């Protein structure tokens, strides 16, 4: 017989954060309302007793000061006149009893006529001494709050000079009457407290329902774990992540974004406007754009950053999600690859041209025209070798030499003649990265060749100046094309500014400016008097570059 395996106990999921807050708030509201109701009840009870004492005191003093009471006390039967008067006062004032008595405490009046002539139940000593006092005492009508005051004759015959005491007046209100008044007030208090409790519960439920929607029903442990995962993921990715709120302020930034934006220190960025980050105007404008941006290349201080922007909308603009990818190294490697490809294209072109020349020489020999074959071969060899010899002798930097030979072959295929100026001369350069030299010179040559195609001439100058100390590397490219575009001005070196149709243009000259700025150099462009344009870049040389050249 197969024995079923016991099922593991099912562990209930902890209550959500919204549920916990709801329970806490309901208990808190209930405690607050109950406390307020209890305080109100105690206050109302105390106020009711004080009000009863005040009413009884006012009644006794009014009766004691009445001249008719004094006259009735002097008669042989005070009760005959005082009993109707006392009952009338009791009904008018709402007190439980009004008792007028002699100084021995024998009653002249009482709500129960059978008790007239009997002794007053309570204290009268302080009143006999001329003082009005109050107390809570259990008399013939039950517990009551009472006040006793003396009745004095007119004049100053008493020992204290205020008139002799001829009687006493006591007025009181039963405790159960005070309790009935408090109970009526308590009913109203409980009704208000119940309404406040219900209103608080409904408000708490509404607030917590909204909180439950925002927290997706998760409890505190799940929210804490989710936050930890969020922080770890945020700082682990190498790509930059930047979140902006609806006012264009930084709401979140990870380490990758700080690095790509040139803000990788401890400088606080959260809460600062994008316009205060010191970014290039084009990048700042893109970050504040209301429309999405996809794979846009932007230049920061030292990097080429590919930017993707997605606005977060929910009826109103809530913010922007920005992702940043570093393409600086990729662009540099692409430039070096382009240099190698250009060199390979140059070799292919020379191989093709050499094959054509070889066929021509062979054909001349077969025709018996040996002298002409020798002359043709010699002339072509001198022509093909002239540029190579000139570049190799003038430019000792191998990367630049390879770049020039490759670009010359490419230009020749497009019908453009690329030459090296007579004053060009440079040794190996150790103070400037070769990839940056390829970026600057390669983009300037490409720009000039495209400007003069399909026929024209491009001249390249590479030389070093000794002033200002410690010297500069001058890279100059001139062409005999149509010149600079009208009204170009400083826009020539801005990102995405171009006169060519389509996308993918307007980055080459911007890279030239960025590279020059990174090394503290200068860029310039001008129209030549005889036609054409000239672009010049000056890069400061470091002392180690000059030492290397001097030793060479």
C-alpha positions in Angstrom: 0.0 0.0 0.0 1.4 3.3 -1.0 1.5 5.8 1.8 0.8 9.4 0.7 3.5 11.8 1.5 2.4 14.6 3.8 2.1 18.0 2.2 4.4 20.7 3.5 2.6 23.3 5.4 1.4 26.2 3.4 3.0 29.4 4.5 0.7 32.3 4.2 2.1 35.3 2.3 2.7 38.3 4.6 0.1 41.1 4.4 0.9 43.7 1.8 2.4 47.1 2.9 -0.9 48.8 2.1 -2.8 46.3 4.2 -0.4 46.7 7.1 -0.7 50.5 6.9 -4.5 50.2 6.7 -4.7 48.1 9.9 -2.4 50.4 11.7 -4.3 53.5 10.6 -7.7 52.0 11.6 -6.4 51.2 15.1 -4.8 54.6 15.3 -8.0 56.4 14.3 -10.0 54.3 16.7 -7.7 55.0 19.6 -7.7 58.7 18.8 -11.5 58.9 18.5 -12.0 56.9 21.6 -9.5 59.1 23.5 -11.3 62.2 22.3 -14.7 60.8 23.3 -13.4 59.9 26.8 -11.8 63.3 27.2 -15.0 64.9 26.1 -17.1 62.8 28.5 -14.9 63.6 31.5 -14.8 67.3 30.6 -18.6 67.3 30.2 -19.1 65.7 33.5 -16.9 68.2 35.3 -18.5 71.1 33.5 -22.0 69.8 34.4 -21.1 69.6 38.1 -19.6 73.1 38.0 -22.7 74.4 36.3 -24.9 72.7 38.9 -22.8 74.3 41.7 -23.0 77.7 40.1 -26.8 77.5 39.7 -27.3 76.3 43.2 -25.1 79.1 44.6 -26.9 81.7 42.6 -30.3 80.4 43.8 -29.3 80.4 47.5 -27.8 83.8 47.3 -30.9 85.2 45.6 -33.2 83.6 48.3 -30.9 84.8 51.2 -30.9 88.4 49.9 -34.7 88.5 49.4 -36.4 91.0 51.9 -39.5 88.8 51.9 -37.5 85.9 53.3 -36.2 88.1 56.1 -39.7 89.3 56.9 -41.1 85.8 56.9 -38.4 84.6 59.3 -39.4 87.2 61.8 -43.0 86.0 61.8 -44.4 83.4 64.2 -44.9 80.8 61.4 -42.2 81.2 58.8 -43.2 78.1 56.9 -46.5 79.4 55.9 -45.0 82.1 53.8 -41.6 80.5 52.9 -42.9 77.1 51.7 -44.8 78.4 48.7 -42.0 80.9 47.9 -39.3 78.1 48.0 -41.3 75.8 45.8 -41.9 78.6 43.3 -38.1 79.3 43.2 -37.3 75.6 42.9 -39.5 75.2 39.9 -38.3 78.4 38.2 -34.6 77.6 38.7 -34.7 73.9 38.0 -32.9 72.9 41.2 -33.9 69.7 43.0 -34.7 71.4 46.4 -34.6 74.8 48.1 -34.5 74.4 51.9 -34.8 77.4 54.3 -34.0 76.6 57.9 -33.3 78.3 61.2 -29.8 78.5 62.7 -30.4 75.1 64.4 -30.9 73.4 61.1 -34.7 72.9 61.5 -36.4 73.2 58.1 -39.0 75.8 57.3 -39.3 74.5 53.7 -38.8 71.2 51.9 -40.1 69.7 48.6 -41.7 67.0 50.8 -44.0 68.9 53.3 -43.8 66.0 55.8 -40.1 66.8 56.4 -40.8 70.4 57.4 -39.7 71.0 61.0 -37.2 68.2 61.0 -33.4 68.8 61.0 -31.5 69.4 57.8 -29.4 66.5 56.7 -25.9 67.9 55.9 -23.3 70.3 57.2 -24.2 73.9 58.2 -21.2 74.8 60.4 -19.4 77.0 57.8 -22.6 78.8 57.0 -23.2 79.6 60.6 -19.8 81.3 60.5 -21.0 83.5 57.7 -19.4 81.6 54.8 -21.1 80.2 51.7 -19.9 76.8 50.8 -20.7 73.8 48.6 -20.6 70.1 49.0 -21.8 66.8 47.6 -23.9 65.0 50.2 -26.5 62.3 50.5 -29.6 63.7 52.0 -33.3 62.8 52.1 -33.6 63.1 48.3 -30.4 61.2 47.6 -26.9 62.3 46.6 -26.9 65.9 45.5 -24.6 68.9 44.8 -25.7 71.5 47.3 -24.7 75.0 48.4 -25.5 76.5 51.9 -25.5 80.2 52.6 -26.5 82.3 55.7 -29.5 84.7 55.8 -28.7 87.9 57.5 -30.8 90.7 59.0 -30.5 94.1 57.5 -28.0 96.3 59.3 -24.7 95.6 61.0 -25.7 93.9 64.2 -23.7 90.8 63.6 -20.3 90.1 65.1 -18.6 90.7 61.7 -20.5 93.9 61.1 -22.6 92.5 58.3 -25.9 91.8 60.1 -27.0 89.0 62.4 -27.5 85.5 60.9 -31.2 84.6 61.4 -31.4 81.6 59.1 -29.8 79.4 56.4 -30.7 78.6 52.8 -29.6 75.5 51.0 -30.3 74.7 47.3 -29.1 71.6 45.5 -29.3 69.5 42.4 -29.5 65.7 42.5 -26.6 63.8 41.2 -28.8 61.7 39.0 -30.1 64.8 37.4 -26.5 65.9 36.5 -25.8 62.4 35.3 -28.9 62.6 33.0 -27.6 65.8 31.5 -24.2 64.2 30.9 -25.7 61.1 29.4 -27.6 63.3 26.9 -24.3 65.0 26.0 -22.5 61.7 25.9 -25.0 60.4 23.3 -24.2 63.4 21.0 -20.5 62.8 21.7 -20.7 59.1 20.8 -22.6 60.0 17.6 -20.0 62.4 16.6 -17.2 60.0 17.5 -18.9 57.2 15.5 -19.2 59.5 12.5 -15.5 60.5 12.8 -14.5 56.9 13.1 -16.5 55.9 10.0 -15.2 58.9 8.1 -11.6 58.1 9.2 -12.0 54.5 8.2 -13.3 55.4 4.7 -10.6 57.9 4.2 -7.9 55.4 5.3 -9.4 52.8 3.0 -9.3 55.2 0.0 -5.7 56.3 0.7 -4.5 52.7 1.2 -6.3 51.5 -1.9 -4.3 54.1 -3.9 -1.1 53.0 -2.0 -1.9 49.4 -2.9 -2.1 50.3 -6.6 1.2 52.1 -6.5 3.0 49.3 -4.6 1.3 46.6 -6.7 0.2 44.8 -3.5 3.7 44.1 -2.3 4.7 43.9 1.3 7.5 45.7 3.0 10.1 42.8 2.6 9.3 42.6 -1.1 9.6 46.3 -1.6 13.0 46.3 0.2 14.2 43.4 -1.8 13.1 45.0 -5.1 14.9 48.3 -4.1 18.1 46.3 -3.4 17.9 44.6 -6.8 17.1 47.9 -8.4 20.2 49.6 -6.9 22.5 46.6 -7.7 21.3 46.5 -11.3 21.5 50.3 -11.7 25.1 50.5 -10.8 26.2 47.2 -12.4 25.4 48.0 -16.0 28.1 49.8 -17.9 25.6 51.7 -20.1 24.5 55.1 -18.8 21.0 55.5 -17.4 19.5 58.9 -16.7 16.0 59.7 -15.6 14.6 63.2 -15.8 11.4 64.5 -14.1 8.7 66.6 -15.8 10.6 69.8 -15.0 13.9 68.6 -16.6 15.6 67.9 -13.3 17.8 64.8 -12.7 15.7 62.2 -10.9 18.2 59.3 -11.1 21.6 58.7 -12.6 23.9 55.7 -12.5 27.7 55.4 -12.5 27.8 54.7 -16.2 25.9 57.9 -17.0 28.2 59.9 -14.7 31.2 58.6 -16.5 29.9 59.3 -20.0 28.7 62.8 -19.1 32.0 63.6 -17.5 30.5 63.8 -14.0 32.1 60.7 -12.4 33.1 62.4 -9.1 31.0 62.7 -5.9 29.2 65.7 -7.2 25.5 65.4 -6.4 23.4 65.4 -9.6 20.0 64.3 -8.4 17.6 67.3 -8.3 19.7 69.5 -10.5 18.4 70.9 -13.8 19.9 69.4 -17.0 20.8 73.0 -18.1 23.1 73.3 -15.0 25.2 70.2 -15.8 27.5 72.0 -18.2 26.7 69.7 -21.1 27.1 70.7 -24.8 24.1 72.7 -26.0 23.2 70.0 -28.6 23.1 67.3 -26.0 21.2 69.5 -23.5 18.6 70.3 -26.2 18.2 66.6 -27.0 17.7 65.6 -23.3 14.9 68.2 -23.0 13.2 67.3 -26.2 9.6 66.2 -26.0 9.8 63.7 -28.8 11.7 60.3 -28.8 15.3 60.2 -30.1 16.8 57.0 -31.4 20.6 56.3 -31.7 21.7 59.9 -31.9 25.4 60.5 -31.7 26.4 63.4 -29.5 29.8 64.7 -28.3 30.6 65.4 -24.7 33.9 66.7 -23.4 36.0 63.6 -24.3 33.5 61.0 -25.7 31.2 60.2 -28.5 27.9 59.1 -26.9 25.0 57.4 -28.6 21.7 58.7 -27.0 18.3 57.1 -26.9 15.5 59.2 -25.4 11.9 58.0 -24.5 9.5 60.4 -22.8 7.3 58.9 -20.1 3.7 60.1 -20.6 0.6 59.5 -18.6 -1.9 62.2 -19.6 0.9 64.7 -18.8 4.6 64.6 -19.3 6.0 62.8 -16.2 9.6 62.7 -17.3 12.2 61.2 -19.7 14.2 58.0 -19.8 17.6 58.4 -21.3 20.1 55.7 -22.1 23.7 56.4 -23.1 26.3 54.2 -24.9 29.9 55.0 -25.3 31.1 54.9 -29.0 34.4 56.7 -28.5 36.6 53.6 -28.7 34.4 52.1 -31.5 34.8 55.3 -33.5 38.6 55.3 -32.9 38.9 51.7 -34.0 36.7 52.4 -37.0 39.1 55.2 -37.9 42.2 52.9 -37.6 40.3 50.3 -39.6 39.5 52.8 -42.2 43.2 53.7 -42.3 44.2 50.0 -42.8 41.4 49.6 -45.4 42.6 52.7 -47.2 46.2 51.2 -47.3 44.8 47.9 -48.6 42.8 49.8 -51.2 46.0 51.6 -52.2 47.9 48.3 -52.6 45.0 46.9 -54.6 44.9 49.9 -56.9 48.7 49.9 -57.3 48.5 46.1 -58.1 45.8 46.8 -60.7 47.8 49.6 -62.2 51.0 47.6 -62.2 49.2 44.8 -64.0 48.1 47.2 -66.7 51.5 48.7 -67.1 53.1 45.2 -67.2 50.7 44.2 -70.0 51.7 47.3 -71.9 55.4 46.7 -71.5 55.0 43.0 -72.6 52.9 44.1 -75.7 55.6 46.7 -76.7 58.3 44.0 -76.4 56.3 41.6 -78.5 56.0 44.3 -81.2 59.8 44.6 -81.2 59.7 48.1 -79.7 62.0 47.4 -76.8 63.4 50.9 -76.4 59.9 52.3 -76.1 59.0 49.6 -73.6 62.0 50.5 -71.4 61.2 54.2 -71.5 57.5 53.6 -70.6 58.4 51.3 -67.7 60.9 53.8 -66.4 58.5 56.8 -66.6 55.6 54.9 -64.9 57.9 53.7 -62.1 59.2 57.2 -61.4 55.6 58.6 -61.4 54.2 55.8 -59.1 57.1 56.0 -56.7 57.3 59.8 -56.5 54.4 60.2 -53.9 55.4 57.1 -51.9 59.0 58.4 -51.7 57.8 61.9 -50.8 55.4 60.6 -48.0 58.0 58.2 -46.6 60.8 60.7 -46.5 58.7 63.6 -45.1 56.4 61.7 -42.6 58.2 59.4 -40.2 55.0 58.7 -38.2 54.0 55.3 -39.6 50.3 55.7 -38.9 50.1 59.0 -40.7 52.2 57.7 -43.6 49.9 54.8 -44.1 46.8 57.0 -43.9 48.2 59.4 -46.5 49.1 56.6 -49.0 45.7 55.0 -48.5 43.8 58.3 -48.9 45.9 59.1 -52.0 44.9 55.9 -53.7 41.2 56.5 -52.8 41.4 60.0 -54.2 43.1 58.8 -57.4 40.2 56.4 -58.0 37.8 59.3 -57.7 39.9 61.5 -60.1 41.3 63.7 -57.3 45.0 64.3 -57.0 46.3 64.2 -53.3 49.7 65.7 -52.8 52.0 66.5 -49.9 53.2 70.1 -49.6 56.9 70.8 -50.0 57.3 72.2 -46.5 55.8 69.0 -44.8 58.2 67.3 -42.5 57.5 65.4 -39.2 59.3 62.8 -37.2 57.6 60.2 -35.0 55.2 61.7 -32.5 54.9 60.2 -29.0 53.0 62.9 -27.2 49.8 62.5 -29.2 47.8 59.2 -29.6 48.0 57.9 -33.2 44.2 57.3 -33.3 43.6 61.0 -32.6 45.9 62.0 -35.5 44.0 59.6 -37.7 40.7 61.1 -36.6 41.8 64.6 -37.4 43.7 64.2 -40.6 41.4 61.4 -42.0 38.2 63.5 -41.6 39.8 66.6 -43.0 41.0 64.7 -46.1 37.7 63.0 -46.6 35.9 66.3 -46.4 38.3 67.9 -48.9 38.1 65.0 -51.4 34.3 65.0 -51.3 34.3 68.8 -51.9 36.4 68.6 -55.1 35.1 65.3 -56.6 35.0 64.2 -59.4 38.1 66.2 -60.3 40.4 68.5 -58.4 43.4 68.7 -56.2 43.9 68.3 -52.4 47.1 69.4 -50.7 48.1 68.1 -47.2 50.6 69.9 -45.0 52.1 68.2 -41.9 54.7 70.1 -40.0 55.9 71.3 -36.6 56.3 74.8 -35.3 58.6 75.7 -32.5 56.5 78.6 -31.2 54.7 78.9 -28.9 56.9 76.7 -26.7 57.1 73.7 -26.6 55.7 73.8 -30.2 52.7 72.7 -32.2 51.8 70.1 -34.7 50.1 71.8 -37.7 47.7 69.7 -39.9 46.5 71.7 -42.8 44.3 70.5 -45.8 43.6 72.7 -48.8 41.5 72.1 -51.8 40.6 73.9 -55.0 36.8 73.2 -54.7 33.9 75.7 -54.4 35.0 76.9 -50.9 33.1 77.0 -47.7 29.2 77.0 -47.7 27.7 80.5 -47.3 26.9 81.6 -43.8 28.6 78.5 -42.4 30.6 80.3 -39.8 31.1 78.4 -36.6 28.5 75.8 -37.6 31.0 73.9 -39.6 32.2 72.0 -36.6 28.9 71.5 -34.9 27.4 68.0 -34.7 24.8 67.1 -37.4 25.5 70.3 -39.4 26.0 69.4 -43.0 25.1 70.4 -46.5 24.8 66.8 -47.7 21.4 65.2 -48.0 20.3 62.2 -45.8 21.4 61.0 -42.4 24.8 59.9 -41.2 26.6 63.1 -42.0 27.8 66.0 -39.9 29.9 64.1 -37.5 33.4 64.2 -39.1 34.3 67.8 -38.5 32.6 67.7 -35.1 35.0 64.9 -34.2 37.9 67.0 -35.4 36.9 69.8 -33.1 36.3 67.5 -30.1 39.8 65.9 -30.6 41.4 69.3 -30.8 39.6 70.6 -27.7 40.6 67.5 -25.8 44.3 68.2 -26.5 44.0 72.0 -26.0 44.3 72.7 -29.7 42.6 75.0 -32.2 40.6 74.4 -35.4 40.0 76.9 -38.2 38.6 77.1 -41.7 38.7 79.8 -44.3 38.1 80.5 -48.0 41.3 80.8 -50.2 41.6 84.0 -52.3 42.0 82.0 -55.6 39.2 79.6 -54.8 38.9 76.6 -52.6 39.0 76.1 -48.8 41.6 75.6 -46.1 41.1 73.7 -42.9 43.8 73.9 -40.2 44.3 72.2 -36.9 47.0 73.1 -34.4 47.7 70.6 -31.6 50.2 71.5 -28.8 53.1 69.1 -28.5 54.2 67.8 -25.2 57.9 68.0 -24.2 58.4 64.2 -24.7 57.3 64.6 -28.3 60.0 67.2 -28.9 62.6 65.0 -27.2 61.7 62.1 -29.4 62.1 64.2 -32.5 65.4 65.7 -31.4 66.9 62.3 -30.8 65.6 61.2 -34.2 
